[in-house]
Amino acid sequence: MKTILILRFSAMGDAAIAASVMKEIAAQNPDIRFVFATRAFFDPFFDGVSNLEVFPVDFKKIYKGLKGLLRLYKDLNKNYKIDAIADLHDVLRSKLLTLCFRLSFNKIKIATINKGRKEKRALCYGETQKTPLKSTWQRYTEVFQQLKIKAVVKPAPIPFLPEKVKKIGVSPFAQHKGKVYPPELMEKVLELLNDNYEVYLFGGGKKEQELCEKWQTKYSNVYSLVGKKTLVEELEFISTLDVMLSMDSSGMHLASLCGIPCVSVWGATHPYSGFVGFGQENNPQIQLELPCRPCSVYGNKPCKYKNYRCLYEISPEEIVNSLKF
């Protein structure tokens, strides 16, 4: 059986998009074994894919530094007869790892993602009219097409909304400030939803968990799941929701994995950059059309006006209205 090694080490949202793509490609190629090298934490994303296994990589301990990468190369070679590599990450670690395979005596075909960095920079800083770029799932698919295997991926649109909405998930956080709806405004959203819906909060670290606990105490129909469930349990619970409200972050992509419609909120970033959830293209994307947007692909750059108008001027009422059938 032919074995294809796939590299995508992080982040959660990107791994979730890759999982959606892999479920289709693996089904189209049952005679190929796919080995997905990524964080062990992401393993549940690939449940049910019989010809795909996750090879866990821990860059903090086992595979730390250059020596760790060499060890990873040796371990992969030891465990598998790799015929081809699909690099879905194109970062220094994946470049060095694929270099090791290129320098080996085995002839291994390697295909690397084209992230469209130039186009994304132009989207943020160019003077031309903004146009949608290729989606991330399309860029992943093209890597497998380069390897000359069957890769026909077309997301089935996730319908929006059910006739009666009862359970709403809210994923209010993101890694960078430019993607986070201000907490004081998000609390107003929760207040408006509290009387008519069950609201469940997802995601975040310790600081965010404390905030969610505070909201849970204050509002009778708001429940915090932050830090209370494993990823498997979280995915199972998301599957029972009627709709998810998420920033441009992993919550949107977890909803896609579970086939749940998502209303997404965009600040410094923009749906045109290609990170809309798999199958969520037709669902509401709340954003303000401002000349300074997008100012960042990932939302990691501070607002040059220091006011984050792109987020603060989205009203809680607009968000709540978008969640109603």
C-alpha positions in Angstrom: 0.0 0.0 0.0 1.3 3.4 -0.9 2.0 5.7 2.0 1.7 9.5 2.0 3.1 11.6 4.8 1.2 14.8 5.6 2.8 17.7 7.5 0.6 20.2 9.3 1.8 20.8 12.9 -0.5 23.6 13.9 -2.7 25.6 14.5 -6.1 24.2 15.6 -8.2 25.9 13.0 -5.8 24.9 10.2 -5.7 21.3 11.4 -9.5 21.2 11.5 -9.6 22.5 7.9 -7.1 19.9 6.9 -9.2 17.2 8.6 -12.2 18.2 6.5 -10.2 17.9 3.3 -8.5 14.6 4.4 -11.9 12.9 5.1 -12.8 13.4 1.4 -9.4 12.6 -0.1 -8.9 9.5 2.1 -12.4 8.2 1.0 -11.4 8.8 -2.7 -8.2 6.9 -2.3 -8.9 3.8 -0.1 -5.7 2.0 -1.4 -3.5 4.7 0.1 -2.4 5.0 3.7 -2.2 8.6 4.9 0.1 9.4 7.9 -0.7 12.8 9.3 2.1 14.3 11.4 0.6 16.8 13.8 -0.1 17.5 17.5 -1.6 14.5 19.4 -4.3 16.8 20.6 -5.7 17.0 17.1 -6.2 13.3 16.8 -10.0 13.4 17.3 -10.4 15.5 14.2 -9.6 12.5 12.1 -11.9 9.9 13.8 -13.6 7.6 11.4 -11.0 7.8 8.6 -9.9 4.2 8.4 -6.9 4.7 6.1 -5.4 7.7 8.0 -3.4 7.6 11.2 -2.0 10.5 13.2 1.7 10.5 14.0 2.0 12.7 17.1 4.7 15.3 17.2 5.8 17.0 20.4 8.2 19.9 19.6 8.5 20.9 23.2 10.0 17.6 24.4 10.6 14.7 22.1 11.3 16.5 18.9 12.6 19.8 20.3 15.2 21.8 18.2 17.3 20.6 15.3 18.2 17.3 17.0 14.5 16.7 17.6 13.8 17.2 13.9 16.4 14.7 13.0 14.9 12.3 15.5 11.5 12.9 13.9 12.9 12.1 10.5 14.4 8.9 11.8 11.3 7.8 13.6 9.1 8.4 10.5 11.6 6.4 8.4 11.6 3.7 10.9 7.9 3.3 11.2 6.8 3.8 7.6 7.9 3.3 4.0 7.0 6.8 2.8 6.3 7.2 -0.9 5.4 10.9 -1.0 5.1 13.9 1.3 2.3 16.5 1.3 3.6 19.6 3.1 0.5 21.6 4.1 2.5 23.9 6.4 5.5 25.3 4.6 7.3 26.6 7.7 10.9 26.2 8.8 10.3 22.8 10.6 8.5 21.3 7.6 11.1 22.7 5.2 14.0 21.1 7.2 12.1 17.8 7.6 11.4 17.6 3.9 15.0 18.5 3.2 16.1 15.4 5.2 13.9 13.3 2.9 15.2 15.0 -0.2 18.8 14.2 0.8 18.0 10.5 1.6 18.7 7.8 -1.0 15.0 7.1 -1.4 13.3 8.9 -4.2 10.3 10.6 -2.5 8.0 13.0 -4.3 7.3 16.1 -2.2 4.6 18.7 -2.8 4.3 21.9 -0.8 1.4 24.2 -0.3 1.4 27.6 -2.0 0.1 29.8 0.8 -0.3 32.8 -1.5 1.7 35.0 0.8 2.1 37.7 -1.9 -1.6 37.8 -2.7 -2.4 38.0 1.0 0.0 40.9 1.5 -1.6 42.7 -1.4 -5.1 42.0 0.1 -3.9 43.8 3.3 -1.8 46.6 1.8 -2.6 46.8 -1.8 -4.5 49.7 -3.4 -6.5 47.6 -5.8 -10.1 46.4 -5.3 -10.4 43.6 -2.8 -11.2 40.2 -4.3 -11.5 36.8 -2.7 -8.4 34.6 -2.7 -8.3 30.9 -2.8 -9.6 29.2 0.3 -7.3 27.3 2.6 -9.1 24.1 1.8 -8.4 24.7 -1.9 -4.7 25.2 -1.3 -4.5 22.0 0.7 -6.3 20.1 -2.1 -3.9 21.4 -4.7 -1.0 19.8 -2.8 -2.5 16.3 -3.3 -3.2 17.1 -6.9 0.5 17.8 -7.3 1.1 14.3 -6.1 -1.1 13.0 -8.9 -3.6 11.3 -6.6 -7.4 11.7 -6.8 -8.3 14.9 -4.9 -11.7 16.3 -5.8 -12.9 18.3 -2.8 -16.1 20.4 -2.8 -17.6 21.4 0.5 -21.2 20.6 0.9 -22.8 23.9 2.1 -23.9 23.7 5.7 -27.5 25.0 5.8 -28.4 28.0 7.9 -30.5 27.8 10.1 -32.8 25.2 11.6 -36.5 26.2 11.9 -36.2 26.6 15.6 -33.0 27.7 17.4 -32.6 26.6 20.9 -28.9 25.8 21.6 -26.3 28.4 20.6 -22.6 27.9 20.9 -20.3 30.9 21.3 -16.6 30.9 20.8 -15.7 34.4 21.8 -11.9 34.3 21.8 -9.0 34.2 19.4 -5.2 34.2 19.7 -4.9 37.9 18.7 -6.8 41.0 19.8 -7.6 42.1 16.2 -9.9 39.1 16.0 -11.7 39.3 19.3 -15.0 41.0 19.7 -14.6 43.3 22.8 -15.7 41.4 26.0 -18.0 44.2 27.2 -19.9 44.0 23.9 -19.9 40.2 23.9 -21.5 40.3 27.3 -24.2 42.4 25.8 -24.7 39.7 23.2 -25.1 37.1 25.9 -27.5 39.3 27.8 -29.7 39.7 24.7 -29.6 35.9 24.0 -30.1 34.8 27.6 -33.9 35.1 27.7 -34.7 33.0 24.7 -31.8 30.5 24.2 -29.4 28.1 25.9 -25.9 29.6 25.3 -22.7 27.5 25.7 -19.3 29.1 25.8 -16.2 27.5 24.2 -12.4 28.0 24.0 -9.8 30.1 25.8 -7.2 29.7 28.5 -7.3 30.3 32.2 -8.0 34.1 32.0 -10.8 33.5 29.5 -12.2 30.7 31.6 -12.5 33.0 34.6 -14.5 35.5 32.4 -16.8 32.8 31.1 -17.4 31.6 34.7 -18.3 35.2 35.5 -20.8 35.3 32.7 -22.3 31.9 33.6 -22.9 33.2 37.2 -24.5 36.4 35.9 -26.9 34.9 33.3 -29.2 32.0 34.0 -29.1 30.4 30.5 -25.3 30.9 29.8 -23.1 27.9 30.5 -19.3 27.8 30.3 -17.7 24.7 28.9 -14.2 26.2 28.9 -11.7 23.8 30.5 -14.5 21.3 31.3 -14.4 18.9 28.4 -11.9 16.9 26.4 -11.7 17.7 22.7 -13.7 14.6 21.9 -16.4 15.6 24.3 -16.4 19.1 23.0 -16.9 18.0 19.4 -19.7 15.7 20.5 -21.4 18.6 22.2 -20.9 21.0 19.3 -22.7 18.4 17.1 -25.9 19.0 19.2 -25.9 22.8 18.7 -28.3 24.6 16.3 -25.7 27.3 15.5 -22.2 28.5 16.5 -21.2 32.1 16.9 -17.4 32.4 16.5 -14.6 34.9 15.8 -12.2 34.2 12.9 -10.8 31.3 15.0 -11.0 27.6 15.7 -14.6 27.7 16.9 -15.7 28.3 13.3 -13.7 25.3 12.1 -14.8 23.0 14.8 -18.4 23.8 13.8 -17.6 22.9 10.2 -16.2 19.5 11.3 -19.5 18.9 13.1 -21.7 20.1 10.3 -23.1 23.0 12.3 -23.8 26.4 10.8 -21.6 29.2 12.0 -22.1 33.0 12.2 -18.5 34.4 12.1 -17.3 37.9 13.3 -14.4 39.5 11.5 -12.3 42.4 12.6 -8.8 43.1 11.5 -8.9 40.0 9.2 -11.2 39.3 6.3 -13.1 36.3 4.8 -11.4 37.0 1.5 -8.1 35.8 2.9 -9.4 32.2 2.6 -10.0 31.1 6.2 -13.8 30.9 6.1 -14.9 27.6 7.6 -15.3 24.5 5.3 -18.8 24.6 4.0 -19.6 27.9 5.8 -19.1 30.2 2.7 -22.8 31.0 2.5 -23.4 31.6 6.1 -23.3 35.1 7.8 -20.0 36.8 8.0 -20.3 39.9 10.1 -17.9 42.7 9.3 -17.6 46.4 8.7 -16.4 47.6 5.3 -13.6 50.0 6.2 -10.8 51.2 4.0 -8.3 50.0 6.6 -9.6 46.4 6.5 -8.0 43.9 6.4 -4.9 45.2 8.0 -3.6 41.7 8.8 -3.9 38.2 7.6 -3.8 36.7 11.1 -5.0 39.6 13.2 -1.7 39.8 15.0 -0.8 43.4 14.2 -1.9 46.3 16.5 -4.5 48.7 15.2 -2.7 51.7 13.8 -5.5 53.9 14.9 -5.5 52.3 18.4 -9.3 52.0 18.5 -10.2 48.7 16.8 -13.1 50.4 15.2 -13.6 47.3 13.0 -14.8 45.5 16.1 -16.2 48.1 18.4 -18.5 49.5 15.7 -20.3 46.1 15.2 -23.3 46.3 17.4 -24.4 43.4 19.7 -27.9 43.7 18.2 -26.5 43.0 14.7 -24.9 39.9 15.9 -28.0 38.7 17.7 -30.2 39.4 14.8 -27.9 37.3 12.5 -28.5 34.3 14.8 -32.3 34.4 14.4 -34.1 32.4 11.8 
